[in-house]
Amino acid sequence: MEARHESVLMKEVLDALSVAPGDTVVDATLGGAGHFASLITLLGGDGVIIGIDADPAAVERAREAYARDRRPERPVAHLVNDNFRNLSRILERLGIGSVDAILFDLGWSGYQIAAPRGFSFQNDEPLLMTYGEGGETAADIVNSSSEEVLADIIFSYGEERYSRSIARAIVAARAKNRILTTGALVEAVLAGTPRSYHDRKIHPATKTFQALRIAVNDEIGALRDGLAAALTALASGGRLAIISFHSIEDRIVKNVLRDAAYAGLGAVTPKKPITPSREEILTNRRARSAKLRVFERAAASAGMEQADSILPLHSYA
């Protein structure tokens, strides 16, 4: 599969973050480095940009994008191979106290889809679904979890209506041979779903793959941690922009930002999510489900320390 990536909602993100030349900016999800490259152009010699990604290949793409900026007054760049859930620790290590703009793009890049790590069911690949090296893989979960746990993962993180029958089919398939490739997992999903489900526009394995990817990388926990850290790190008047691509992520983002507003930390602006134009969707199908939510930090107040405490108020997943 040819690697290709187009960053979504580019103009909308840049407008929302309103970056000034001397700002300190965090791109918490480098991905294809498209947003990162554009943010660099808005910063001058007094600016600082911190780029973070759990995928070392994404960090390298950002490094190449930074190297292409030949301006004598380009910003200082810190590129970090880590999970954005560790944002507070990363900023502390860099000696950065507050940040003017933070971006989370929760989609996975075309490069990740093309990499043979099991994110896509278009090719038969090792069933990994990890962003970096090591750690628990999708194959580990699929081959060791109980039928009940598998069903819960597929339903909770994929919102898959046939989660129980898919889990049953996975258990039956692995009793014969361990499921180690995307092709073997797709076969199990097809065996666990009715024929009518196979003829829809959306591939019947889409939700199962999404669920396993979220589980392998603890994406829900990471998102909660990352948003809490971002709200704490924002300077007065600073802006946080989050692009989500499915309802589970968007629900978490919406509720966290709403609770932050109720706590007096700032405001969600605009109140409704920003979505791609028809023109962008026509040129980039991956943009069709994107939603951009923006939060603007209020002036410093006694409520600043409440950021870490707003997350437990609801169950987001």
C-alpha positions as CSV (number, residue, x, y, z in Angstrom):
1,M,0.0,0.0,0.0
2,E,1.4,3.4,-1.0
3,A,2.0,5.7,2.0
4,R,0.1,9.0,1.6
5,H,-1.3,11.4,4.1
6,E,-3.3,14.6,4.0
7,S,-3.8,16.5,7.2
8,V,-7.5,17.3,7.8
9,L,-9.1,20.6,8.7
10,M,-5.7,22.4,8.1
11,K,-7.1,25.9,7.7
12,E,-9.6,25.5,10.5
13,V,-6.9,24.3,12.9
14,L,-4.6,27.2,12.1
15,D,-7.4,29.7,12.5
16,A,-8.6,28.1,15.8
17,L,-5.1,28.1,17.3
18,S,-4.3,31.6,16.1
19,V,-0.5,31.1,16.7
20,A,1.7,34.2,17.1
21,P,5.4,34.2,16.1
22,G,6.7,34.1,19.7
23,D,4.3,31.4,21.0
24,T,5.0,28.1,22.5
25,V,3.1,25.4,20.7
26,V,2.5,21.6,21.2
27,D,1.7,19.3,18.4
28,A,0.8,16.3,20.5
29,T,0.2,13.9,17.6
30,L,2.8,14.4,14.8
31,G,1.4,11.7,12.5
32,G,2.2,12.7,9.0
33,A,3.7,16.0,10.2
34,G,1.4,18.0,8.0
35,H,0.0,20.2,10.8
36,F,3.5,20.4,12.4
37,A,5.0,21.7,9.2
38,S,2.3,24.4,8.9
39,L,2.6,25.4,12.6
40,I,6.4,25.9,12.1
41,T,5.7,28.5,9.4
42,L,3.7,30.6,11.9
43,L,6.5,30.7,14.5
44,G,9.6,32.9,14.5
45,G,12.9,32.8,16.2
46,D,11.4,33.5,19.6
47,G,8.8,30.6,19.2
48,V,9.0,27.1,20.5
49,I,7.3,24.0,19.2
50,I,7.1,20.6,20.9
51,G,6.2,17.7,18.7
52,I,5.2,14.4,20.3
53,D,4.3,11.0,18.9
54,A,4.5,7.4,20.1
55,D,5.5,6.3,16.6
56,P,9.2,6.9,16.0
57,A,8.6,7.1,12.3
58,A,6.3,10.1,12.9
59,V,9.0,11.9,14.9
60,E,11.4,11.3,12.0
61,R,8.9,12.8,9.6
62,A,8.7,15.9,11.8
63,R,12.4,16.1,12.0
64,E,12.6,16.2,8.2
65,A,9.9,18.8,8.0
66,Y,11.8,21.0,10.5
67,A,15.1,20.5,8.5
68,R,13.3,21.8,5.4
69,D,12.6,25.1,7.1
70,R,15.7,27.1,6.1
71,R,14.7,30.4,7.7
72,P,17.4,32.0,9.8
73,E,14.7,32.9,12.4
74,R,13.0,29.5,12.7
75,P,11.6,28.4,16.1
76,V,13.2,26.1,18.6
77,A,11.9,22.5,18.1
78,H,11.8,19.7,20.6
79,L,10.8,16.4,19.0
80,V,9.8,13.7,21.5
81,N,9.1,10.0,20.9
82,D,6.5,9.4,23.7
83,N,2.8,9.1,24.3
84,F,0.9,12.4,24.7
85,R,-0.5,11.1,27.9
86,N,2.9,12.0,29.4
87,L,2.6,15.7,28.3
88,S,3.1,17.1,31.8
89,R,6.2,15.1,32.3
90,I,7.6,16.0,28.9
91,L,7.0,19.8,29.5
92,E,8.6,19.5,32.9
93,R,11.6,17.8,31.5
94,L,12.0,20.5,28.9
95,G,11.6,23.3,31.5
96,I,8.4,24.6,29.8
97,G,5.9,26.0,32.3
98,S,2.9,27.0,30.1
99,V,1.9,26.6,26.4
100,D,0.0,29.0,24.1
101,A,-1.5,26.4,21.7
102,I,-2.0,22.7,21.7
103,L,-3.2,20.4,19.0
104,F,-4.4,16.8,19.2
105,D,-5.2,15.1,15.9
106,L,-6.6,11.7,17.0
107,G,-6.7,10.2,13.5
108,W,-4.0,7.8,12.3
109,S,-2.0,8.8,9.4
110,G,-1.8,7.3,6.0
111,Y,1.8,6.2,6.8
112,Q,0.5,4.1,9.7
113,I,-2.1,2.5,7.6
114,A,0.5,1.7,5.0
115,A,3.0,0.3,7.5
116,P,2.7,-3.5,7.9
117,R,1.6,-3.4,11.5
118,G,-1.9,-4.7,11.2
119,F,-3.9,-1.4,11.3
120,S,-5.5,-2.2,8.0
121,F,-7.4,-5.2,6.8
122,Q,-6.7,-4.4,3.1
123,N,-3.5,-6.6,3.2
124,D,-2.6,-9.7,5.1
125,E,-0.2,-8.4,7.8
126,P,1.1,-9.4,11.2
127,L,-1.6,-8.6,13.8
128,L,0.3,-6.0,15.9
129,M,-1.6,-2.6,15.9
130,T,1.2,-1.1,18.0
131,Y,2.5,2.4,17.3
132,G,6.0,1.6,18.6
133,E,8.1,-1.5,19.2
134,G,7.3,-3.9,22.0
135,G,4.3,-4.2,24.3
136,E,1.1,-6.1,24.1
137,T,-0.1,-6.7,20.5
138,A,-3.6,-7.2,19.0
139,A,-2.6,-10.9,18.5
140,D,-1.9,-11.2,22.2
141,I,-5.4,-9.9,23.1
142,V,-7.1,-11.9,20.4
143,N,-5.4,-15.2,21.4
144,S,-5.4,-14.9,25.2
145,S,-8.6,-13.0,26.2
146,S,-11.7,-14.8,27.2
147,E,-14.8,-14.7,25.0
148,E,-16.5,-12.4,27.4
149,V,-13.6,-9.9,27.5
150,L,-13.3,-9.9,23.7
151,A,-17.0,-9.2,23.3
152,D,-16.7,-6.3,25.8
153,I,-13.7,-4.8,24.0
154,I,-15.4,-5.1,20.6
155,F,-18.7,-3.6,21.9
156,S,-17.2,-0.9,24.1
157,Y,-14.5,0.4,21.8
158,G,-16.0,-0.5,18.4
159,E,-19.7,-0.1,19.2
160,E,-20.1,-3.3,17.2
161,R,-23.6,-4.8,17.3
162,Y,-22.4,-8.3,16.6
163,S,-19.6,-8.2,19.3
164,R,-20.7,-11.4,21.0
165,S,-21.0,-13.5,17.9
166,I,-17.7,-12.1,16.6
167,A,-16.0,-13.0,19.9
168,R,-17.5,-16.5,19.7
169,A,-16.1,-16.9,16.2
170,I,-12.7,-15.7,17.3
171,V,-12.5,-18.2,20.1
172,A,-13.6,-21.0,17.7
173,A,-11.0,-20.0,15.1
174,R,-8.1,-19.7,17.6
175,A,-8.9,-23.2,18.9
176,K,-7.7,-24.5,15.5
177,N,-4.9,-22.1,14.9
178,R,-3.6,-19.0,16.6
179,I,-4.8,-15.8,15.0
180,L,-1.6,-14.0,14.0
181,T,-2.5,-12.0,10.9
182,T,-5.1,-9.5,9.8
183,G,-6.4,-11.9,7.2
184,A,-7.1,-14.6,9.9
185,L,-8.9,-12.1,12.0
186,V,-11.0,-10.9,9.1
187,E,-12.0,-14.5,8.4
188,A,-13.1,-14.9,12.0
189,V,-15.2,-11.6,11.9
190,L,-16.9,-12.8,8.7
191,A,-17.7,-16.1,10.3
192,G,-19.2,-14.3,13.2
193,T,-21.5,-11.9,11.3
194,P,-24.5,-12.5,9.0
195,R,-24.1,-12.4,5.2
196,S,-26.2,-9.3,5.0
197,Y,-23.6,-7.5,7.1
198,H,-20.9,-8.3,4.5
199,D,-22.6,-6.3,1.7
200,R,-22.6,-2.9,3.3
201,K,-20.3,0.1,2.4
202,I,-18.4,-0.3,5.6
203,H,-16.2,-3.4,5.8
204,P,-17.6,-5.8,8.5
205,A,-14.3,-5.9,10.3
206,T,-13.9,-2.1,10.6
207,K,-15.3,-1.8,14.1
208,T,-13.5,-4.8,15.4
209,F,-10.2,-3.5,14.1
210,Q,-10.9,-0.1,15.7
211,A,-11.8,-1.7,19.0
212,L,-8.6,-3.7,19.1
213,R,-6.4,-0.8,18.1
214,I,-7.9,1.3,21.0
215,A,-7.4,-1.5,23.5
216,V,-3.8,-2.3,22.4
217,N,-2.7,1.3,22.8
218,D,-5.0,2.2,25.7
219,E,-6.2,5.1,23.6
220,I,-9.1,6.0,25.9
221,G,-6.9,6.2,29.0
222,A,-4.2,8.1,27.1
223,L,-6.8,10.6,25.8
224,R,-8.1,11.3,29.3
225,D,-4.6,11.8,30.6
226,G,-3.5,13.9,27.7
227,L,-6.5,16.3,27.9
228,A,-6.1,16.8,31.6
229,A,-2.4,17.6,31.1
230,A,-3.2,20.0,28.2
231,L,-5.8,21.9,30.2
232,T,-3.3,22.3,33.0
233,A,-0.5,23.4,30.7
234,L,-2.5,26.1,28.7
235,A,-1.5,29.6,29.4
236,S,-4.1,32.3,30.0
237,G,-5.8,32.9,26.6
238,G,-4.2,29.7,25.2
239,R,-6.1,27.5,22.9
240,L,-6.5,23.7,22.7
241,A,-7.8,22.1,19.5
242,I,-8.7,18.4,19.2
243,I,-9.7,16.6,16.0
244,S,-11.6,13.3,16.6
245,F,-12.8,10.8,14.1
246,H,-15.2,8.5,15.9
247,S,-18.0,8.9,18.4
248,I,-16.2,7.4,21.4
249,E,-13.3,9.9,21.1
250,D,-15.6,12.8,20.4
251,R,-17.8,12.0,23.3
252,I,-14.8,12.0,25.7
253,V,-13.5,15.3,24.2
254,K,-16.9,17.0,24.3
255,N,-17.5,16.0,28.0
256,V,-14.1,16.9,29.2
257,L,-14.2,20.3,27.6
258,R,-17.7,20.9,28.9
259,D,-16.6,20.0,32.4
260,A,-13.6,22.3,32.1
261,A,-15.9,25.2,31.1
262,Y,-18.2,24.4,34.0
263,A,-15.1,24.5,36.3
264,G,-14.3,28.0,35.1
265,L,-11.2,27.1,33.3
266,G,-12.3,28.7,30.0
267,A,-14.8,28.3,27.2
268,V,-15.6,26.0,24.3
269,T,-15.5,28.2,21.2
270,P,-17.4,27.7,19.0
271,K,-19.9,25.7,21.0
272,K,-20.5,23.2,18.2
273,P,-17.7,21.1,16.5
274,I,-16.1,22.4,13.3
275,T,-16.5,19.9,10.4
276,P,-14.8,19.7,7.0
277,S,-16.1,21.5,4.0
278,R,-17.7,19.5,1.2
279,E,-14.7,20.3,-1.0
280,E,-12.3,18.8,1.5
281,I,-14.3,15.7,1.9
282,L,-14.4,15.2,-1.9
283,T,-10.6,15.5,-2.1
284,N,-9.9,13.5,1.1
285,R,-12.4,10.8,2.2
286,R,-10.7,10.4,5.5
287,A,-11.9,13.8,6.5
288,R,-15.6,12.9,6.3
289,S,-15.9,11.9,10.0
290,A,-13.6,14.5,11.4
291,K,-14.8,16.9,14.2
292,L,-12.7,19.8,15.5
293,R,-13.4,21.1,19.0
294,V,-11.7,24.1,20.4
295,F,-11.2,25.3,24.0
296,E,-9.9,28.7,25.0
297,R,-8.2,29.1,28.4
298,A,-9.6,31.8,30.7
299,A,-7.4,34.3,32.5
300,A,-5.5,32.8,35.5
301,S,-7.8,32.1,38.4
302,A,-8.3,30.0,41.5
303,G,-9.9,27.4,39.2
304,M,-6.6,26.6,37.4
305,E,-5.7,23.7,39.7
306,Q,-9.1,22.0,39.0
307,A,-8.1,20.6,35.6
308,D,-6.9,17.3,36.9
309,S,-10.1,16.8,38.9
310,I,-12.6,17.3,36.2
311,L,-12.1,14.0,34.4
312,P,-13.5,11.6,37.1
313,L,-16.9,13.4,37.0
314,H,-18.3,11.2,34.2
315,S,-17.7,7.8,32.6
316,Y,-16.7,8.7,29.1
317,A,-16.2,5.4,27.4
